[in-house]
Amino acid sequence: MKVTAEQIKKLREKCGAGIMECRRALEEFEGDEEKAYEAIKQKGLEIAEEKKERETKAGIIEVYSHAGGKVVGVVELLSETDFVARNDEFKSLAHELAMQVAAMSPKDKEELLEQDYIRDPSKKVKDLVNEAIGKIRENIQIGKIARFEVGA
């Protein structure tokens, strides 16, 4: 079966993988986009597992302010390199995590990782982080988290 550019584009938008990875997965599963997506997702989880021991010495601190500045979530998100720390996808992940902290008030990063993701309750926050590791191909770790609320 010949895979079309439209199929590749659609799969890339869904999972964020590279063109060739999407093409290979679609070819392997004879154009079945759902099976190709699941295969790419599984590969990303395997990559995340392989990279979890690598040292994270770069990163960013993201702050999310909610309710007119009355609630703030702060996340230190760590990566292996400064290059990744400047990546838009990495910055977006940091923003989502800070928003999660502001909304759900986890007591520590372990609790945060086990929470349902506020934008998609079918996922855990750890799934979100693992997906990013699979796409970016570098270890990503949550460092410190904090939440502040006026009057609390």
HELIX and SHEET records of a PDB file:
HELIX    1   1 ALA A    5  CYS A   15  1                                  11    
HELIX    2   2 ILE A   19  GLU A   28  1                                  10    
HELIX    3   3 GLU A   33  LYS A   51  1                                  19    
HELIX    4   4 ASP A   82  ALA A   85  1                                   4    
HELIX    5   5 ASP A   88  MET A  104  1                                  17    
HELIX    6   6 LYS A  109  GLU A  114  1                                   6    
HELIX    7   7 VAL A  125  ILE A  136  1                                  12    
SHEET    1   A 3 ALA A  58  HIS A  66  0                                        
SHEET    2   A 3 VAL A  71  SER A  79 -1                                        
SHEET    3   A 3 ILE A 140  GLU A 149 -1                                        
SHEET    1   B 2 ASP A 116  TYR A 117  0                                        
SHEET    2   B 2 ASP A 120  LYS A 124 -1                                        
END                                                                             
